[in-house]
């Protein structure tokens, strides 16, 4: 009895560890590279940013209550962000988890706001924002992305 319970507990532990730290395939490594290339694109490189998405991408920014469909709408959104932070905008991925054709990443954006952003007037203040993104992949690109971050933190930083 003790041995079968021990085996069952060991198996459960191994399954949990495999779920937490799954073996990374080449496909997973390619997805991580896409996510990191997208973050680098947010550091004011529009061509790189758009290159990682499918033509019919759906990009949701939940705090803004906005959904952008296709690369044209995403370009317009990104350009507004680039205009608000034209000098030192930087995005860095701090962790990523891959599961099949989906992924999640934690990121950090920093920059100095010298232009208007979504109704927030230029402040010349530094932003240091953390958030999480959920990705869906198709055909070696990002098909859908949803961003979650705290608008109150951003507003507080830019208005202090």
C-alpha angles and dihedrals in degrees: 000000000000091000094052091048090049091049091049092048091048091050091048090050092049091049090050092049091048089052093048095043107021118185107266116237126201086255089058091049089052090052091050089051090052091051092048092046089052091052090049088051090057085060086081101285106123096178092053092044094053095041093071095056131079115247090251096046120159111213119186124192102191100191090053091045088229134136121192120199121200131000093283094062091041090052091053092049093047092047090056089052092047090050092053092050104029101155115038109011110150134173123193129183110225100181140358136195121194126200117172110299093347134076142176127209136186114218144179126216122195132177147121116263110226097152135050117279125194093324095321109118120229107281106174085228129134121251121205106178132172126198148147131247130199117208136195119195132208130171095355095307140085109272099176135014131183121191124205120188139137115270091189090061091051094047091047092051094048096046103044 
